[in-house]
Amino acid sequence: MKRTIAIFAAALALAPCGATGEWVYEGKWGSEGTGNGQFDCPSGIAVAPNSNVYVVDVGNCRIQYFTSSGSFLGKWGSSGSGSGQFEQPEDVALAAAGTVYVTDWGADRVQYFTSSGSYLGRWGSFGYGNGQFQGPLGVAVARDGTVFVADWGNDRVQYFTSSGSYLGRWGSTGAGNGEFDGPEGIAIAGNGDVYVVDSGNNRLQYFTPSGSFRGKWGSYGSANGQFDQPWGVALSPGNQVFLTDSGNHRVQYFTSSGSFLGKWGSKGAGDGQFNYPYGVALTPDGGRVYVADEDNNRVQYFGWTEPAVSPTSLGHVKALFR
């Protein structure tokens, strides 16, 4: 009898043959403005271990953070070049201990803060040398605390200790393996591989933590696996790769080596539509995806749903036991 039940359960799991789940719209928050919970071109986005959501509010030169469903919790930042101020913030990343790192594209630096926004430190200046930047964009933090920065104008990736001491770099201008044309988003896989959105080349490349080339995918276009101005990238706990395909107004997702898995979104202001999506982030359990919908001045979030088992499918399962 136990064997019969086990076979029935296995058959039931396989019943919707060929069917797959999908990411579906769950909610949103935000509108254009300067008030709490309003935005002026939200860009980078990150989710803390406690599921609080941090959003870079570019035009308002600040960081805002929220509960997982969008209730306002706090903010910090203003326009300027002083400590804790921003000239043009772009991306945000969180360390395991809660430290918040923000790239300030306009001031060619990285600043870091406590989870509630107290200033801790900064590094960087304009230039081409080690530890200098020409428009830093994407930022990501590895499990060991190493901070990786996409140095957009210098077509390279640099990496640092948690307090900003220079460790190394890789990349140069071009379209070959390990070369870049305006690198933007950056994310770290569970095995330490570094994924970099090579926006100008409309592709994604990935590397070892020290910069050895491991693979790439993408080209210009609107077909599955093609891109038009890709920006943000994030990885699930299972190392699925999510990428905002901004010019095509959608999100695409892939295996860790680039096999296409699915997509969602189209241009518009309706639920589940986008107008130049930029940042993307997942909850720690991988069950929810957040997208900074830049030109709609909002954040949208999506959850995974499995297809329902139809009566017809159940009929086929029952037939196995006649």
Rosetta blueprint (number, residue, H / E / L):
1 M L
2 K H
3 R H
4 T H
5 I H
6 A H
7 I H
8 F H
9 A H
10 A H
11 A H
12 L H
13 A H
14 L H
15 A L
16 P L
17 C L
18 G L
19 A L
20 T L
21 G L
22 E E
23 W E
24 V E
25 Y E
26 E E
27 G E
28 K E
29 W E
30 G L
31 S L
32 E E
33 G L
34 T L
35 G L
36 N L
37 G L
38 Q L
39 F E
40 D L
41 C L
42 P E
43 S E
44 G E
45 I E
46 A E
47 V E
48 A L
49 P L
50 N L
51 S L
52 N L
53 V E
54 Y E
55 V E
56 V E
57 D E
58 V H
59 G H
60 N H
61 C L
62 R E
63 I E
64 Q E
65 Y E
66 F E
67 T L
68 S L
69 S L
70 G L
71 S L
72 F E
73 L E
74 G E
75 K E
76 W E
77 G L
78 S L
79 S E
80 G L
81 S L
82 G L
83 S L
84 G L
85 Q L
86 F E
87 E L
88 Q L
89 P E
90 E E
91 D E
92 V E
93 A E
94 L E
95 A L
96 A L
97 A L
98 G L
99 T L
100 V E
101 Y E
102 V E
103 T E
104 D E
105 W H
106 G H
107 A H
108 D L
109 R E
110 V E
111 Q E
112 Y E
113 F E
114 T L
115 S L
116 S L
117 G L
118 S L
119 Y E
120 L E
121 G E
122 R E
123 W E
124 G L
125 S L
126 F E
127 G L
128 Y L
129 G L
130 N L
131 G L
132 Q L
133 F E
134 Q L
135 G L
136 P E
137 L E
138 G E
139 V E
140 A E
141 V E
142 A L
143 R L
144 D L
145 G L
146 T L
147 V E
148 F E
149 V E
150 A E
151 D E
152 W H
153 G H
154 N H
155 D L
156 R E
157 V E
158 Q E
159 Y E
160 F E
161 T L
162 S L
163 S L
164 G L
165 S L
166 Y E
167 L E
168 G E
169 R E
170 W E
171 G L
172 S L
173 T E
174 G L
175 A L
176 G L
177 N L
178 G L
179 E L
180 F E
181 D L
182 G L
183 P E
184 E E
185 G E
186 I E
187 A E
188 I E
189 A L
190 G L
191 N L
192 G L
193 D L
194 V E
195 Y E
196 V E
197 V E
198 D E
199 S H
200 G H
201 N H
202 N L
203 R E
204 L E
205 Q E
206 Y E
207 F E
208 T L
209 P L
210 S L
211 G L
212 S L
213 F E
214 R E
215 G E
216 K E
217 W E
218 G L
219 S L
220 Y E
221 G L
222 S L
223 A L
224 N L
225 G L
226 Q L
227 F E
228 D L
229 Q L
230 P E
231 W E
232 G E
233 V E
234 A E
235 L E
236 S L
237 P L
238 G L
239 N L
240 Q L
241 V E
242 F E
243 L E
244 T E
245 D E
246 S H
247 G H
248 N H
249 H L
250 R E
251 V E
252 Q E
253 Y E
254 F E
255 T L
256 S L
257 S L
258 G L
259 S L
260 F E
261 L E
262 G E
263 K E
264 W E
265 G L
266 S L
267 K E
268 G L
269 A L
270 G L
271 D L
272 G L
273 Q L
274 F E
275 N L
276 Y L
277 P E
278 Y E
279 G E
280 V E
281 A E
282 L E
283 T L
284 P L
285 D L
286 G L
287 G L
288 R E
289 V E
290 Y E
291 V E
292 A E
293 D E
294 E H
295 D H
296 N H
297 N L
298 R E
299 V E
300 Q E
301 Y E
302 F E
303 G E
304 W E
305 T E
306 E L
307 P L
308 A L
309 V L
310 S L
311 P H
312 T H
313 S H
314 L H
315 G H
316 H H
317 V H
318 K H
319 A H
320 L L
321 F L
322 R L
